[in-house]
Amino acid sequence: ASFAPYRLALSIVSSSDLTPKPLTTYVIVRGDGRQEPGVSDEHGHTHHLGAEDYEVVKVFAEEGVTSVDRSTKWIDAAP
């Protein structure tokens, strides 16, 4: 993932007031069906996803939690 041209992390937030949800268990389902479980960090961010091409992902977390924002911007190439 560190050499993938596209990288991002998502923010896990409260559905009601959009505040960050630290230490929340989640599962990211990648475009090809792979499942990547994790726990959000102290700022509510997921682990970084790396991909060769743009892809649609789904995020599942506990009730009352959503993921709506990227915490990092897409980059064109690895540094």
PDB file of N, CA, C and O in Angstrom:
ATOM      1  N   ALA A   1       0.814  -1.197   0.000  1.00  0.00           N
ATOM      2  CA  ALA A   1       0.000   0.000   0.000  1.00  0.00           C
ATOM      3  C   ALA A   1       0.858   1.261   0.000  1.00  0.00           C
ATOM      4  O   ALA A   1       0.426   2.292  -0.516  1.00  0.00           O
ATOM      5  N   SER A   2       2.055   1.203   0.564  1.00  0.00           N
ATOM      6  CA  SER A   2       2.857   2.421   0.644  1.00  0.00           C
ATOM      7  C   SER A   2       3.352   2.884  -0.721  1.00  0.00           C
ATOM      8  O   SER A   2       3.720   4.049  -0.872  1.00  0.00           O
ATOM      9  N   PHE A   3       3.371   1.998  -1.722  1.00  0.00           N
ATOM     10  CA  PHE A   3       3.827   2.374  -3.055  1.00  0.00           C
ATOM     11  C   PHE A   3       2.678   2.563  -4.031  1.00  0.00           C
ATOM     12  O   PHE A   3       2.909   2.826  -5.212  1.00  0.00           O
ATOM     13  N   ALA A   4       1.454   2.435  -3.564  1.00  0.00           N
ATOM     14  CA  ALA A   4       0.290   2.611  -4.429  1.00  0.00           C
ATOM     15  C   ALA A   4       0.152   4.076  -4.823  1.00  0.00           C
ATOM     16  O   ALA A   4       0.392   4.958  -3.999  1.00  0.00           O
ATOM     17  N   PRO A   5      -0.229   4.348  -6.062  1.00  0.00           N
ATOM     18  CA  PRO A   5      -0.361   5.740  -6.485  1.00  0.00           C
ATOM     19  C   PRO A   5      -1.525   6.480  -5.832  1.00  0.00           C
ATOM     20  O   PRO A   5      -1.512   7.710  -5.776  1.00  0.00           O
ATOM     21  N   TYR A   6      -2.516   5.769  -5.345  1.00  0.00           N
ATOM     22  CA  TYR A   6      -3.658   6.411  -4.686  1.00  0.00           C
ATOM     23  C   TYR A   6      -3.708   5.936  -3.247  1.00  0.00           C
ATOM     24  O   TYR A   6      -3.727   4.733  -2.985  1.00  0.00           O
ATOM     25  N   ARG A   7      -3.730   6.889  -2.302  1.00  0.00           N
ATOM     26  CA  ARG A   7      -3.809   6.543  -0.881  1.00  0.00           C
ATOM     27  C   ARG A   7      -4.786   7.479  -0.193  1.00  0.00           C
ATOM     28  O   ARG A   7      -4.867   8.662  -0.525  1.00  0.00           O
ATOM     29  N   LEU A   8      -5.519   6.946   0.757  1.00  0.00           N
ATOM     30  CA  LEU A   8      -6.404   7.777   1.562  1.00  0.00           C
ATOM     31  C   LEU A   8      -6.725   7.084   2.857  1.00  0.00           C
ATOM     32  O   LEU A   8      -6.537   5.876   3.001  1.00  0.00           O
ATOM     33  N   ALA A   9      -7.213   7.865   3.801  1.00  0.00           N
ATOM     34  CA  ALA A   9      -7.770   7.350   5.043  1.00  0.00           C
ATOM     35  C   ALA A   9      -9.120   8.031   5.196  1.00  0.00           C
ATOM     36  O   ALA A   9      -9.322   9.141   4.702  1.00  0.00           O
ATOM     37  N   LEU A  10     -10.026   7.379   5.867  1.00  0.00           N
ATOM     38  CA  LEU A  10     -11.362   7.927   6.077  1.00  0.00           C
ATOM     39  C   LEU A  10     -11.502   8.391   7.519  1.00  0.00           C
ATOM     40  O   LEU A  10     -10.766   7.938   8.396  1.00  0.00           O
ATOM     41  N   SER A  11     -12.440   9.287   7.762  1.00  0.00           N
ATOM     42  CA  SER A  11     -12.750   9.727   9.117  1.00  0.00           C
ATOM     43  C   SER A  11     -14.021   9.037   9.575  1.00  0.00           C
ATOM     44  O   SER A  11     -15.031   9.063   8.873  1.00  0.00           O
ATOM     45  N   ILE A  12     -13.978   8.424  10.738  1.00  0.00           N
ATOM     46  CA  ILE A  12     -15.156   7.821  11.355  1.00  0.00           C
ATOM     47  C   ILE A  12     -15.738   8.887  12.277  1.00  0.00           C
ATOM     48  O   ILE A  12     -15.051   9.376  13.174  1.00  0.00           O
ATOM     49  N   VAL A  13     -17.006   9.251  12.059  1.00  0.00           N
ATOM     50  CA  VAL A  13     -17.631  10.326  12.824  1.00  0.00           C
ATOM     51  C   VAL A  13     -19.007   9.915  13.327  1.00  0.00           C
ATOM     52  O   VAL A  13     -19.614   8.971  12.820  1.00  0.00           O
ATOM     53  N   SER A  14     -19.485  10.634  14.325  1.00  0.00           N
ATOM     54  CA  SER A  14     -20.826  10.425  14.858  1.00  0.00           C
ATOM     55  C   SER A  14     -21.850  10.842  13.804  1.00  0.00           C
ATOM     56  O   SER A  14     -21.693  11.887  13.171  1.00  0.00           O
ATOM     57  N   SER A  15     -22.887  10.045  13.610  1.00  0.00           N
ATOM     58  CA  SER A  15     -23.940  10.377  12.649  1.00  0.00           C
ATOM     59  C   SER A  15     -24.739  11.599  13.082  1.00  0.00           C
ATOM     60  O   SER A  15     -25.257  12.333  12.240  1.00  0.00           O
ATOM     61  N   SER A  16     -24.843  11.822  14.384  1.00  0.00           N
ATOM     62  CA  SER A  16     -25.695  12.910  14.865  1.00  0.00           C
ATOM     63  C   SER A  16     -25.019  14.279  14.838  1.00  0.00           C
ATOM     64  O   SER A  16     -25.637  15.261  14.428  1.00  0.00           O
ATOM     65  N   ASP A  17     -23.759  14.358  15.268  1.00  0.00           N
ATOM     66  CA  ASP A  17     -23.118  15.680  15.345  1.00  0.00           C
ATOM     67  C   ASP A  17     -21.793  15.768  14.582  1.00  0.00           C
ATOM     68  O   ASP A  17     -21.100  16.783  14.660  1.00  0.00           O
ATOM     69  N   LEU A  18     -21.442  14.717  13.852  1.00  0.00           N
ATOM     70  CA  LEU A  18     -20.238  14.670  13.012  1.00  0.00           C
ATOM     71  C   LEU A  18     -18.933  14.895  13.778  1.00  0.00           C
ATOM     72  O   LEU A  18     -17.958  15.379  13.203  1.00  0.00           O
ATOM     73  N   THR A  19     -18.904  14.550  15.063  1.00  0.00           N
ATOM     74  CA  THR A  19     -17.658  14.621  15.823  1.00  0.00           C
ATOM     75  C   THR A  19     -16.859  13.338  15.587  1.00  0.00           C
ATOM     76  O   THR A  19     -17.453  12.280  15.382  1.00  0.00           O
ATOM     77  N   PRO A  20     -15.526  13.410  15.611  1.00  0.00           N
ATOM     78  CA  PRO A  20     -14.695  12.223  15.408  1.00  0.00           C
ATOM     79  C   PRO A  20     -14.989  11.150  16.448  1.00  0.00           C
ATOM     80  O   PRO A  20     -15.278  11.453  17.606  1.00  0.00           O
ATOM     81  N   LYS A  21     -14.910   9.888  16.020  1.00  0.00           N
ATOM     82  CA  LYS A  21     -15.158   8.750  16.906  1.00  0.00           C
ATOM     83  C   LYS A  21     -13.874   7.932  17.038  1.00  0.00           C
ATOM     84  O   LYS A  21     -13.632   7.019  16.249  1.00  0.00           O
ATOM     85  N   PRO A  22     -13.050   8.262  18.043  1.00  0.00           N
ATOM     86  CA  PRO A  22     -11.814   7.507  18.242  1.00  0.00           C
ATOM     87  C   PRO A  22     -12.087   6.102  18.754  1.00  0.00           C
ATOM     88  O   PRO A  22     -13.107   5.837  19.390  1.00  0.00           O
ATOM     89  N   LEU A  23     -11.152   5.212  18.461  1.00  0.00           N
ATOM     90  CA  LEU A  23     -11.163   3.832  18.961  1.00  0.00           C
ATOM     91  C   LEU A  23     -12.468   3.107  18.650  1.00  0.00           C
ATOM     92  O   LEU A  23     -13.010   2.396  19.496  1.00  0.00           O
ATOM     93  N   THR A  24     -12.968   3.293  17.426  1.00  0.00           N
ATOM     94  CA  THR A  24     -14.185   2.646  16.965  1.00  0.00           C
ATOM     95  C   THR A  24     -13.828   1.512  16.004  1.00  0.00           C
ATOM     96  O   THR A  24     -13.065   1.714  15.059  1.00  0.00           O
ATOM     97  N   THR A  25     -14.370   0.339  16.242  1.00  0.00           N
ATOM     98  CA  THR A  25     -14.126  -0.803  15.376  1.00  0.00           C
ATOM     99  C   THR A  25     -14.870  -0.628  14.058  1.00  0.00           C
ATOM    100  O   THR A  25     -16.027  -0.209  14.049  1.00  0.00           O
ATOM    101  N   TYR A  26     -14.215  -0.946  12.946  1.00  0.00           N
ATOM    102  CA  TYR A  26     -14.828  -0.822  11.626  1.00  0.00           C
ATOM    103  C   TYR A  26     -14.317  -1.930  10.711  1.00  0.00           C
ATOM    104  O   TYR A  26     -13.327  -2.594  11.018  1.00  0.00           O
ATOM    105  N   VAL A  27     -15.001  -2.121   9.588  1.00  0.00           N
ATOM    106  CA  VAL A  27     -14.548  -3.006   8.517  1.00  0.00           C
ATOM    107  C   VAL A  27     -14.709  -2.246   7.212  1.00  0.00           C
ATOM    108  O   VAL A  27     -15.793  -1.748   6.908  1.00  0.00           O
ATOM    109  N   ILE A  28     -13.636  -2.157   6.443  1.00  0.00           N
ATOM    110  CA  ILE A  28     -13.689  -1.557   5.113  1.00  0.00           C
ATOM    111  C   ILE A  28     -13.767  -2.691   4.105  1.00  0.00           C
ATOM    112  O   ILE A  28     -12.939  -3.602   4.121  1.00  0.00           O
ATOM    113  N   VAL A  29     -14.762  -2.636   3.227  1.00  0.00           N
ATOM    114  CA  VAL A  29     -14.898  -3.627   2.160  1.00  0.00           C
ATOM    115  C   VAL A  29     -14.417  -2.958   0.879  1.00  0.00           C
ATOM    116  O   VAL A  29     -14.993  -1.973   0.418  1.00  0.00           O
ATOM    117  N   ARG A  30     -13.349  -3.513   0.315  1.00  0.00           N
ATOM    118  CA  ARG A  30     -12.736  -2.949  -0.883  1.00  0.00           C
ATOM    119  C   ARG A  30     -13.562  -3.293  -2.114  1.00  0.00           C
ATOM    120  O   ARG A  30     -14.459  -4.133  -2.049  1.00  0.00           O
ATOM    121  N   GLY A  31     -13.260  -2.645  -3.234  1.00  0.00           N
ATOM    122  CA  GLY A  31     -13.982  -2.851  -4.480  1.00  0.00           C
ATOM    123  C   GLY A  31     -13.978  -4.284  -4.967  1.00  0.00           C
ATOM    124  O   GLY A  31     -14.926  -4.720  -5.620  1.00  0.00           O
ATOM    125  N   ASP A  32     -12.909  -5.035  -4.655  1.00  0.00           N
ATOM    126  CA  ASP A  32     -12.823  -6.434  -5.080  1.00  0.00           C
ATOM    127  C   ASP A  32     -13.384  -7.400  -4.038  1.00  0.00           C
ATOM    128  O   ASP A  32     -13.283  -8.616  -4.205  1.00  0.00           O
ATOM    129  N   GLY A  33     -13.978  -6.867  -2.956  1.00  0.00           N
ATOM    130  CA  GLY A  33     -14.608  -7.707  -1.938  1.00  0.00           C
ATOM    131  C   GLY A  33     -13.733  -8.004  -0.730  1.00  0.00           C
ATOM    132  O   GLY A  33     -14.231  -8.537   0.262  1.00  0.00           O
ATOM    133  N   ARG A  34     -12.442  -7.677  -0.781  1.00  0.00           N
ATOM    134  CA  ARG A  34     -11.584  -7.910   0.386  1.00  0.00           C
ATOM    135  C   ARG A  34     -12.085  -7.103   1.571  1.00  0.00           C
ATOM    136  O   ARG A  34     -12.550  -5.974   1.414  1.00  0.00           O
ATOM    137  N   GLN A  35     -11.987  -7.686   2.754  1.00  0.00           N
ATOM    138  CA  GLN A  35     -12.408  -6.998   3.972  1.00  0.00           C
ATOM    139  C   GLN A  35     -11.183  -6.645   4.800  1.00  0.00           C
ATOM    140  O   GLN A  35     -10.320  -7.487   5.048  1.00  0.00           O
ATOM    141  N   GLU A  36     -11.120  -5.380   5.226  1.00  0.00           N
ATOM    142  CA  GLU A  36     -10.002  -4.904   6.037  1.00  0.00           C
ATOM    143  C   GLU A  36     -10.546  -4.339   7.344  1.00  0.00           C
ATOM    144  O   GLU A  36     -11.018  -3.203   7.378  1.00  0.00           O
ATOM    145  N   PRO A  37     -10.483  -5.124   8.423  1.00  0.00           N
ATOM    146  CA  PRO A  37     -10.962  -4.631   9.715  1.00  0.00           C
ATOM    147  C   PRO A  37      -9.937  -3.707  10.349  1.00  0.00           C
ATOM    148  O   PRO A  37      -8.751  -3.751  10.022  1.00  0.00           O
ATOM    149  N   GLY A  38     -10.413  -2.876  11.258  1.00  0.00           N
ATOM    150  CA  GLY A  38      -9.506  -1.995  11.975  1.00  0.00           C
ATOM    151  C   GLY A  38     -10.199  -1.279  13.106  1.00  0.00           C
ATOM    152  O   GLY A  38     -11.388  -1.481  13.354  1.00  0.00           O
ATOM    153  N   VAL A  39      -9.444  -0.437  13.792  1.00  0.00           N
ATOM    154  CA  VAL A  39      -9.948   0.404  14.873  1.00  0.00           C
ATOM    155  C   VAL A  39      -9.468   1.817  14.575  1.00  0.00           C
ATOM    156  O   VAL A  39      -8.283   2.030  14.319  1.00  0.00           O
ATOM    157  N   SER A  40     -10.380   2.782  14.606  1.00  0.00           N
ATOM    158  CA  SER A  40      -9.994   4.158  14.310  1.00  0.00           C
ATOM    159  C   SER A  40      -8.995   4.669  15.349  1.00  0.00           C
ATOM    160  O   SER A  40      -9.008   4.245  16.504  1.00  0.00           O
ATOM    161  N   ASP A  41      -8.126   5.592  14.914  1.00  0.00           N
ATOM    162  CA  ASP A  41      -7.115   6.134  15.826  1.00  0.00           C
ATOM    163  C   ASP A  41      -7.730   7.171  16.766  1.00  0.00           C
ATOM    164  O   ASP A  41      -8.949   7.331  16.808  1.00  0.00           O
ATOM    165  N   GLU A  42      -6.889   7.866  17.513  1.00  0.00           N
ATOM    166  CA  GLU A  42      -7.388   8.831  18.504  1.00  0.00           C
ATOM    167  C   GLU A  42      -8.085  10.034  17.879  1.00  0.00           C
ATOM    168  O   GLU A  42      -8.739  10.803  18.583  1.00  0.00           O
ATOM    169  N   HIS A  43      -7.950  10.207  16.547  1.00  0.00           N
ATOM    170  CA  HIS A  43      -8.628  11.294  15.835  1.00  0.00           C
ATOM    171  C   HIS A  43      -9.804  10.792  15.007  1.00  0.00           C
ATOM    172  O   HIS A  43     -10.427  11.569  14.284  1.00  0.00           O
ATOM    173  N   GLY A  44     -10.115   9.492  15.107  1.00  0.00           N
ATOM    174  CA  GLY A  44     -11.226   8.917  14.356  1.00  0.00           C
ATOM    175  C   GLY A  44     -10.874   8.494  12.946  1.00  0.00           C
ATOM    176  O   GLY A  44     -11.774   8.185  12.164  1.00  0.00           O
ATOM    177  N   HIS A  45      -9.585   8.467  12.587  1.00  0.00           N
ATOM    178  CA  HIS A  45      -9.176   8.089  11.237  1.00  0.00           C
ATOM    179  C   HIS A  45      -8.970   6.588  11.109  1.00  0.00           C
ATOM    180  O   HIS A  45      -8.526   5.924  12.047  1.00  0.00           O
ATOM    181  N   THR A  46      -9.301   6.062   9.931  1.00  0.00           N
ATOM    182  CA  THR A  46      -9.045   4.656   9.631  1.00  0.00           C
ATOM    183  C   THR A  46      -7.585   4.489   9.222  1.00  0.00           C
ATOM    184  O   THR A  46      -6.838   5.462   9.124  1.00  0.00           O
ATOM    185  N   HIS A  47      -7.193   3.237   8.985  1.00  0.00           N
ATOM    186  CA  HIS A  47      -5.870   2.999   8.413  1.00  0.00           C
ATOM    187  C   HIS A  47      -5.858   3.527   6.977  1.00  0.00           C
ATOM    188  O   HIS A  47      -6.919   3.747   6.393  1.00  0.00           O
ATOM    189  N   HIS A  48      -4.684   3.729   6.410  1.00  0.00           N
ATOM    190  CA  HIS A  48      -4.569   4.222   5.036  1.00  0.00           C
ATOM    191  C   HIS A  48      -4.830   3.092   4.049  1.00  0.00           C
ATOM    192  O   HIS A  48      -4.350   1.970   4.214  1.00  0.00           O
ATOM    193  N   LEU A  49      -5.600   3.420   3.025  1.00  0.00           N
ATOM    194  CA  LEU A  49      -5.870   2.474   1.949  1.00  0.00           C
ATOM    195  C   LEU A  49      -4.980   2.842   0.774  1.00  0.00           C
ATOM    196  O   LEU A  49      -4.808   4.023   0.471  1.00  0.00           O
ATOM    197  N   GLY A  50      -4.424   1.861   0.124  1.00  0.00           N
ATOM    198  CA  GLY A  50      -3.628   2.097  -1.072  1.00  0.00           C
ATOM    199  C   GLY A  50      -4.242   1.348  -2.236  1.00  0.00           C
ATOM    200  O   GLY A  50      -4.740   0.235  -2.066  1.00  0.00           O
ATOM    201  N   ALA A  51      -4.212   1.948  -3.423  1.00  0.00           N
ATOM    202  CA  ALA A  51      -4.794   1.306  -4.599  1.00  0.00           C
ATOM    203  C   ALA A  51      -4.070   1.757  -5.865  1.00  0.00           C
ATOM    204  O   ALA A  51      -3.565   2.877  -5.942  1.00  0.00           O
ATOM    205  N   GLU A  52      -4.029   0.879  -6.837  1.00  0.00           N
ATOM    206  CA  GLU A  52      -3.457   1.210  -8.147  1.00  0.00           C
ATOM    207  C   GLU A  52      -4.388   2.132  -8.923  1.00  0.00           C
ATOM    208  O   GLU A  52      -3.927   2.992  -9.673  1.00  0.00           O
ATOM    209  N   ASP A  53      -5.707   1.956  -8.747  1.00  0.00           N
ATOM    210  CA  ASP A  53      -6.728   2.741  -9.436  1.00  0.00           C
ATOM    211  C   ASP A  53      -7.745   3.217  -8.412  1.00  0.00           C
ATOM    212  O   ASP A  53      -7.806   2.696  -7.298  1.00  0.00           O
ATOM    213  N   TYR A  54      -8.552   4.219  -8.794  1.00  0.00           N
ATOM    214  CA  TYR A  54      -9.656   4.640  -7.940  1.00  0.00           C
ATOM    215  C   TYR A  54     -10.586   3.463  -7.717  1.00  0.00           C
ATOM    216  O   TYR A  54     -10.776   2.648  -8.620  1.00  0.00           O
ATOM    217  N   GLU A  55     -11.162   3.361  -6.544  1.00  0.00           N
ATOM    218  CA  GLU A  55     -12.132   2.310  -6.278  1.00  0.00           C
ATOM    219  C   GLU A  55     -13.168   2.799  -5.281  1.00  0.00           C
ATOM    220  O   GLU A  55     -12.921   3.729  -4.514  1.00  0.00           O
ATOM    221  N   VAL A  56     -14.322   2.164  -5.302  1.00  0.00           N
ATOM    222  CA  VAL A  56     -15.383   2.454  -4.345  1.00  0.00           C
ATOM    223  C   VAL A  56     -15.224   1.491  -3.186  1.00  0.00           C
ATOM    224  O   VAL A  56     -15.066   0.287  -3.389  1.00  0.00           O
ATOM    225  N   VAL A  57     -15.266   2.019  -1.965  1.00  0.00           N
ATOM    226  CA  VAL A  57     -15.182   1.179  -0.776  1.00  0.00           C
ATOM    227  C   VAL A  57     -16.417   1.413   0.086  1.00  0.00           C
ATOM    228  O   VAL A  57     -17.061   2.459   0.002  1.00  0.00           O
ATOM    229  N   LYS A  58     -16.732   0.433   0.906  1.00  0.00           N
ATOM    230  CA  LYS A  58     -17.818   0.562   1.882  1.00  0.00           C
ATOM    231  C   LYS A  58     -17.210   0.431   3.265  1.00  0.00           C
ATOM    232  O   LYS A  58     -16.276  -0.343   3.476  1.00  0.00           O
ATOM    233  N   VAL A  59     -17.756   1.204   4.214  1.00  0.00           N
ATOM    234  CA  VAL A  59     -17.275   1.145   5.588  1.00  0.00           C
ATOM    235  C   VAL A  59     -18.435   0.766   6.494  1.00  0.00           C
ATOM    236  O   VAL A  59     -19.505   1.373   6.443  1.00  0.00           O
ATOM    237  N   PHE A  60     -18.207  -0.247   7.324  1.00  0.00           N
ATOM    238  CA  PHE A  60     -19.214  -0.682   8.288  1.00  0.00           C
ATOM    239  C   PHE A  60     -18.653  -0.449   9.683  1.00  0.00           C
ATOM    240  O   PHE A  60     -17.530  -0.851   9.987  1.00  0.00           O
ATOM    241  N   ALA A  61     -19.450   0.206  10.533  1.00  0.00           N
ATOM    242  CA  ALA A  61     -19.052   0.475  11.910  1.00  0.00           C
ATOM    243  C   ALA A  61     -20.288   0.338  12.786  1.00  0.00           C
ATOM    244  O   ALA A  61     -21.366  -0.002  12.300  1.00  0.00           O
ATOM    245  N   GLU A  62     -20.130   0.603  14.070  1.00  0.00           N
ATOM    246  CA  GLU A  62     -21.250   0.461  14.993  1.00  0.00           C
ATOM    247  C   GLU A  62     -22.380   1.433  14.664  1.00  0.00           C
ATOM    248  O   GLU A  62     -22.180   2.410  13.943  1.00  0.00           O
ATOM    249  N   GLU A  63     -23.551   1.160  15.192  1.00  0.00           N
ATOM    250  CA  GLU A  63     -24.721   2.008  14.959  1.00  0.00           C
ATOM    251  C   GLU A  63     -24.454   3.428  15.461  1.00  0.00           C
ATOM    252  O   GLU A  63     -23.844   3.620  16.512  1.00  0.00           O
ATOM    253  N   GLY A  64     -24.917   4.412  14.701  1.00  0.00           N
ATOM    254  CA  GLY A  64     -24.736   5.806  15.077  1.00  0.00           C
ATOM    255  C   GLY A  64     -23.413   6.395  14.627  1.00  0.00           C
ATOM    256  O   GLY A  64     -23.053   7.509  15.008  1.00  0.00           O
ATOM    257  N   VAL A  65     -22.689   5.635  13.810  1.00  0.00           N
ATOM    258  CA  VAL A  65     -21.380   6.070  13.328  1.00  0.00           C
ATOM    259  C   VAL A  65     -21.402   6.016  11.812  1.00  0.00           C
ATOM    260  O   VAL A  65     -22.041   5.147  11.220  1.00  0.00           O
ATOM    261  N   THR A  66     -20.699   6.955  11.187  1.00  0.00           N
ATOM    262  CA  THR A  66     -20.632   6.981   9.730  1.00  0.00           C
ATOM    263  C   THR A  66     -19.222   7.361   9.306  1.00  0.00           C
ATOM    264  O   THR A  66     -18.421   7.802  10.130  1.00  0.00           O
ATOM    265  N   SER A  67     -18.920   7.194   8.039  1.00  0.00           N
ATOM    266  CA  SER A  67     -17.636   7.668   7.502  1.00  0.00           C
ATOM    267  C   SER A  67     -17.959   8.482   6.267  1.00  0.00           C
ATOM    268  O   SER A  67     -18.430   7.936   5.269  1.00  0.00           O
ATOM    269  N   VAL A  68     -17.716   9.756   6.319  1.00  0.00           N
ATOM    270  CA  VAL A  68     -18.133  10.625   5.227  1.00  0.00           C
ATOM    271  C   VAL A  68     -16.988  11.395   4.595  1.00  0.00           C
ATOM    272  O   VAL A  68     -17.126  11.879   3.471  1.00  0.00           O
ATOM    273  N   ASP A  69     -15.878  11.520   5.274  1.00  0.00           N
ATOM    274  CA  ASP A  69     -14.805  12.364   4.780  1.00  0.00           C
ATOM    275  C   ASP A  69     -13.498  11.603   4.644  1.00  0.00           C
ATOM    276  O   ASP A  69     -13.221  10.666   5.392  1.00  0.00           O
ATOM    277  N   ARG A  70     -12.709  12.024   3.679  1.00  0.00           N
ATOM    278  CA  ARG A  70     -11.341  11.540   3.607  1.00  0.00           C
ATOM    279  C   ARG A  70     -10.521  12.348   4.595  1.00  0.00           C
ATOM    280  O   ARG A  70     -10.741  13.551   4.736  1.00  0.00           O
ATOM    281  N   SER A  71      -9.592  11.723   5.271  1.00  0.00           N
ATOM    282  CA  SER A  71      -8.702  12.485   6.147  1.00  0.00           C
ATOM    283  C   SER A  71      -7.408  12.827   5.432  1.00  0.00           C
ATOM    284  O   SER A  71      -6.619  13.629   5.931  1.00  0.00           O
ATOM    285  N   THR A  72      -7.181  12.229   4.270  1.00  0.00           N
ATOM    286  CA  THR A  72      -6.023  12.578   3.453  1.00  0.00           C
ATOM    287  C   THR A  72      -6.485  12.756   2.022  1.00  0.00           C
ATOM    288  O   THR A  72      -7.458  12.134   1.595  1.00  0.00           O
ATOM    289  N   LYS A  73      -5.798  13.593   1.290  1.00  0.00           N
ATOM    290  CA  LYS A  73      -6.160  13.838  -0.101  1.00  0.00           C
ATOM    291  C   LYS A  73      -5.559  12.756  -0.991  1.00  0.00           C
ATOM    292  O   LYS A  73      -4.557  12.137  -0.634  1.00  0.00           O
ATOM    293  N   TRP A  74      -6.174  12.529  -2.154  1.00  0.00           N
ATOM    294  CA  TRP A  74      -5.568  11.649  -3.145  1.00  0.00           C
ATOM    295  C   TRP A  74      -4.247  12.254  -3.575  1.00  0.00           C
ATOM    296  O   TRP A  74      -4.119  13.475  -3.667  1.00  0.00           O
ATOM    297  N   ILE A  75      -3.269  11.411  -3.837  1.00  0.00           N
ATOM    298  CA  ILE A  75      -2.009  11.895  -4.372  1.00  0.00           C
ATOM    299  C   ILE A  75      -1.781  11.255  -5.728  1.00  0.00           C
ATOM    300  O   ILE A  75      -2.313  10.180  -6.005  1.00  0.00           O
ATOM    301  N   ASP A  76      -1.001  11.899  -6.569  1.00  0.00           N
ATOM    302  CA  ASP A  76      -0.760  11.376  -7.916  1.00  0.00           C
ATOM    303  C   ASP A  76       0.339  10.328  -7.950  1.00  0.00           C
ATOM    304  O   ASP A  76       0.339   9.474  -8.836  1.00  0.00           O
ATOM    305  N   ALA A  77       1.260  10.369  -7.025  1.00  0.00           N
ATOM    306  CA  ALA A  77       2.341   9.400  -7.016  1.00  0.00           C
ATOM    307  C   ALA A  77       2.899   9.284  -5.607  1.00  0.00           C
ATOM    308  O   ALA A  77       2.782  10.202  -4.795  1.00  0.00           O
ATOM    309  N   ALA A  78       3.497   8.157  -5.340  1.00  0.00           N
ATOM    310  CA  ALA A  78       4.125   7.964  -4.031  1.00  0.00           C
ATOM    311  C   ALA A  78       5.354   8.866  -3.933  1.00  0.00           C
ATOM    312  O   ALA A  78       6.045   9.066  -4.931  1.00  0.00           O
ATOM    313  N   PRO A  79       5.636   9.407  -2.760  1.00  0.00           N
ATOM    314  CA  PRO A  79       6.799  10.303  -2.617  1.00  0.00           C
ATOM    315  C   PRO A  79       8.109   9.537  -2.785  1.00  0.00           C
ATOM    316  O   PRO A  79       9.186  10.128  -2.697  1.00  0.00           O
TER     317      PRO A  79
END
